[in-house]
Amino acid sequence: MSQIHEFIEPRVIARLKALPFHSRMPMLGSVTGMHRSPHRGSSLEFAEYRKYVPGDDTRRLDWRAYGRSDRYYIKEFEADTNLRLCLVVDTSGSMNFSNGGQTKLEFARRLAGTLAYLAAQQGDAIGLYCAGKQFDKQISPKRNAAHLRVVLDELAIMEAKGETGLSQALHEAAERIRQRALVVVISDLFVETKELSDCFQHLRFRKHDAVVFHLLEQSEIGFEFDRPMRFNDLEGGAPVLADPSIVAGEYRKAVQQYLTDLKSIMRDAAVDYQRLSLDQHYGDVLAKFLLERAPKRK
């Protein structure tokens, strides 16, 4: 790998490449692939019977069913297709937060880059949306090696600064991606919950399979500070001097309400929600994610 793509680690790729990348719902693609399609085709996996109508391919008639019922039935099969993986990466200033090691953006870059590489290896299309008001980029999904390079190059240079543009990016992705897609959002979700609800309901209405990797550190939840401190707004707001002994209780109460509301939003919009902290290894996170999405054997 080139130096600029050092966030793609060969040892992690080698570990994960045996785990196919699946969507939870049928996809619409332009080429034969490994994902279920809502259209019927002629793959090896039987789907259902339907009554014969003039013009149907008689080679698909089930003569055993005819012998039992004296009626003509056509055998239909699941058609396999490729998916569109659309990565939405938050590039607001708050993604510069770190726990003393890597920042949220660096963690997001590793997640997004590895998913893009894995999807490209199995013949899927990849797109990228950078969700920041000062760093806004849209790359439509395509499926070829040159396009993967474009996506990885953009991931390598993206910066976290300014206010979030996540809501706008999600609404635009929902409308611009014409066929259903797997939309993976990587963000700390510092957005009003009403806005988030509207975004994810929009994605659901457009029949996209939505995934959220929520980067939230324990220090952002527990607010475990023991002396007055100046808190800087990484998205450009004025700094705030606060005494934790006075505000900690209300802060924790507000965070817990936010997490409760968020859980409800994700459930109602059928979002695959994954909450992460920066001390987790992204390879472990992705292995668990891919295993959970593997089709269950009947």
C-alpha positions in Angstrom: 0.0 0.0 0.0 1.1 3.6 -0.6 2.0 5.7 2.3 -1.1 7.9 1.9 -3.3 4.9 2.4 -1.6 3.6 5.5 -5.0 3.4 7.1 -5.6 0.3 5.0 -3.7 -2.4 7.0 -3.0 -5.6 5.1 -3.2 -7.8 8.2 -6.7 -6.5 8.9 -7.7 -7.0 5.3 -6.3 -10.6 5.4 -8.4 -11.3 8.5 -11.6 -9.9 7.2 -11.6 -10.9 3.5 -13.0 -14.3 4.4 -16.1 -12.6 5.8 -18.5 -11.6 2.9 -20.1 -8.2 3.1 -23.9 -8.6 3.1 -26.8 -6.3 3.0 -29.8 -7.0 5.2 -32.3 -6.5 2.4 -32.5 -7.2 -1.4 -30.3 -4.9 -3.6 -30.7 -3.6 -7.1 -27.5 -3.8 -9.0 -26.3 -3.7 -12.6 -24.2 -6.8 -12.6 -24.3 -10.3 -11.2 -23.0 -10.4 -7.7 -23.5 -12.1 -4.3 -26.4 -10.1 -2.8 -30.1 -10.9 -3.0 -32.2 -8.9 -5.5 -35.9 -8.1 -5.3 -36.2 -9.3 -8.9 -36.5 -12.9 -9.7 -33.8 -14.6 -11.7 -32.3 -17.9 -12.5 -29.7 -18.5 -9.8 -29.5 -21.8 -8.0 -31.5 -20.7 -4.9 -35.2 -21.5 -5.3 -37.6 -18.7 -4.3 -41.2 -19.6 -5.0 -43.8 -21.0 -7.5 -46.1 -18.8 -9.6 -48.8 -19.7 -12.1 -47.7 -20.0 -15.8 -48.8 -17.2 -18.1 -48.4 -17.2 -21.9 -44.9 -16.0 -22.9 -43.1 -17.6 -19.9 -40.1 -19.8 -20.5 -41.4 -23.3 -20.7 -38.1 -24.7 -19.6 -38.9 -23.4 -16.1 -42.2 -25.3 -15.8 -42.3 -27.7 -12.9 -43.8 -30.9 -14.3 -44.0 -32.5 -10.9 -46.3 -29.7 -9.7 -48.3 -30.2 -12.9 -48.6 -33.9 -12.3 -50.0 -33.2 -8.8 -52.3 -30.4 -9.6 -53.0 -30.6 -13.3 -51.9 -26.9 -13.5 -48.8 -25.2 -14.9 -46.5 -23.6 -12.4 -43.2 -21.7 -13.0 -40.2 -22.1 -10.7 -38.7 -18.8 -9.7 -35.3 -18.3 -8.1 -33.5 -15.5 -6.3 -31.4 -13.3 -8.6 -28.0 -12.3 -7.2 -26.7 -8.8 -7.7 -24.1 -6.3 -6.6 -24.7 -3.6 -4.0 -23.9 0.0 -3.7 -21.9 0.9 -0.6 -22.3 4.6 0.3 -20.0 5.8 3.0 -21.1 9.0 4.9 -18.2 10.2 7.1 -18.7 13.1 9.5 -16.0 15.7 9.0 -17.2 18.3 11.5 -14.7 19.7 14.0 -15.9 17.5 16.9 -14.4 14.5 15.0 -11.0 15.9 16.0 -11.6 14.7 19.6 -9.3 12.0 20.8 -8.8 10.0 24.0 -5.1 10.7 24.0 -4.4 8.5 21.0 -6.2 8.5 17.6 -8.9 11.0 16.8 -12.5 10.1 15.9 -11.7 11.1 12.3 -8.7 8.7 12.2 -10.9 5.9 13.5 -13.6 6.7 11.0 -11.0 6.8 8.2 -9.9 3.2 9.1 -13.5 2.0 9.2 -14.5 3.6 6.0 -11.3 2.7 4.1 -11.4 -1.0 5.1 -15.1 -1.3 4.2 -14.5 0.3 0.9 -11.6 -2.0 0.1 -13.6 -5.2 1.1 -16.7 -4.1 -0.9 -14.6 -3.4 -4.0 -12.9 -6.8 -3.7 -16.2 -8.5 -3.9 -17.3 -6.5 -7.0 -19.6 -3.9 -5.3 -19.9 -0.2 -6.1 -18.5 2.4 -3.6 -19.5 6.0 -3.0 -18.4 8.6 -0.4 -20.1 11.6 1.2 -18.0 13.8 3.5 -20.5 15.4 5.9 -19.0 18.7 6.9 -20.0 22.3 6.1 -16.3 23.2 5.4 -15.3 19.9 3.9 -18.1 18.7 1.7 -17.4 16.1 -0.9 -19.7 13.7 -2.9 -18.4 10.8 -4.9 -21.1 8.8 -6.6 -20.9 4.9 -6.3 -19.0 3.1 -9.1 -17.4 -0.3 -9.3 -13.8 -0.4 -10.5 -10.3 -0.4 -9.2 -9.6 3.2 -10.3 -12.7 4.4 -8.5 -11.6 2.7 -5.3 -8.4 4.7 -5.5 -10.4 7.9 -5.9 -12.4 7.1 -2.7 -9.3 6.1 -0.7 -7.5 9.3 -1.9 -10.4 11.4 -0.6 -10.5 9.6 2.7 -6.8 10.2 3.1 -7.0 14.0 2.7 -10.3 14.8 4.5 -10.2 17.1 7.4 -12.4 17.6 10.5 -13.3 21.2 11.0 -16.3 23.6 11.5 -19.9 22.7 12.0 -21.5 19.4 11.0 -23.2 18.9 7.7 -24.5 15.5 8.6 -28.2 16.2 8.2 -27.8 17.7 4.8 -25.4 15.0 3.7 -27.9 12.2 4.7 -30.9 13.9 3.0 -28.8 14.4 -0.2 -27.6 10.8 -0.1 -31.2 9.6 0.3 -32.3 11.5 -2.8 -29.2 11.2 -5.0 -28.6 7.5 -4.7 -31.2 6.4 -7.2 -31.2 2.7 -6.4 -31.3 1.2 -2.9 -28.0 1.0 -1.2 -26.1 0.1 1.9 -25.6 3.5 3.6 -22.9 3.4 6.3 -22.7 6.5 8.5 -19.7 7.1 10.7 -20.2 10.0 13.1 -20.4 11.2 16.7 -24.0 12.2 15.9 -23.8 15.6 17.6 -27.0 16.7 15.9 -30.4 17.5 17.3 -32.4 14.2 17.7 -35.4 15.5 15.7 -33.1 16.2 12.7 -31.5 12.7 13.0 -35.0 11.1 13.1 -36.0 12.9 9.9 -32.7 11.9 8.2 -33.0 8.2 9.0 -36.7 8.0 8.2 -35.8 9.6 4.8 -33.3 6.8 4.2 -35.8 4.2 5.2 -38.5 5.7 2.9 -36.0 5.4 0.0 -35.5 1.7 1.0 -31.8 2.1 1.8 -30.2 -0.3 4.3 -28.7 2.1 6.9 -25.9 1.4 9.3 -24.5 3.8 11.9 -21.1 3.5 13.6 -21.6 6.0 16.5 -18.2 7.2 17.9 -18.8 8.3 21.5 -16.2 8.2 24.2 -17.0 7.3 27.9 -15.5 10.7 28.9 -18.2 12.4 26.8 -20.9 10.4 28.7 -19.6 10.3 32.2 -18.2 13.9 32.5 -15.7 12.7 35.1 -13.9 16.0 35.9 -13.0 17.1 39.4 -12.2 20.8 39.0 -13.3 23.9 37.0 -12.3 23.7 33.4 -12.5 25.6 30.1 -14.3 23.5 27.5 -13.6 24.4 23.9 -16.2 23.8 21.2 -14.5 21.9 18.4 -17.1 23.1 15.9 -16.4 26.8 16.3 -18.5 27.9 19.2 -17.3 30.1 22.1 -15.4 28.3 24.9 -17.3 27.7 28.2 -15.8 27.8 31.7 -17.7 25.4 33.9 -17.5 23.8 37.4 -18.2 20.0 37.0 -19.5 19.8 40.6 -22.3 22.2 39.5 -23.2 21.0 36.0 -22.2 17.3 36.0 -25.6 16.0 37.2 -27.6 17.9 34.6 -25.1 17.0 31.9 -25.3 13.3 32.6 -29.1 13.5 32.7 -29.1 15.2 29.3 -26.7 12.7 27.8 -28.8 9.7 29.0 -32.0 11.3 27.5 -30.1 11.8 24.3 -29.0 8.2 24.2 -32.6 7.0 25.0 -34.0 9.1 22.2 -31.3 7.9 19.8 -32.1 4.3 20.6 -35.7 4.9 19.8 -34.9 6.8 16.5 -32.6 3.9 15.3 -35.2 1.3 16.2 -38.1 3.1 14.5 -36.0 3.7 11.3 -34.7 0.1 11.3 -31.1 1.3 11.4 -28.3 -1.1 12.2 -26.8 0.9 15.2 -23.3 0.3 16.5 -21.9 2.4 19.3 -18.1 2.4 19.5 -15.3 3.9 21.6 -11.8 4.8 20.4 -10.1 2.2 22.5 -11.7 -0.6 20.5 -9.7 -2.0 17.6 -11.5 -1.3 14.3 -10.6 -4.7 13.0 -12.6 -6.3 15.9 -15.5 -3.9 15.3 -15.7 -4.8 11.6 -15.3 -8.6 12.2 -18.3 -8.5 14.6 -20.3 -6.3 12.2 -19.7 -8.6 9.2 -20.5 -11.8 11.2 -23.7 -10.3 12.4 -24.7 -9.6 8.8 -23.9 -13.1 7.5 -27.1 -14.9 6.3 -28.3 -17.3 8.9 -28.3 -21.0 7.9 -31.7 -22.5 7.9 
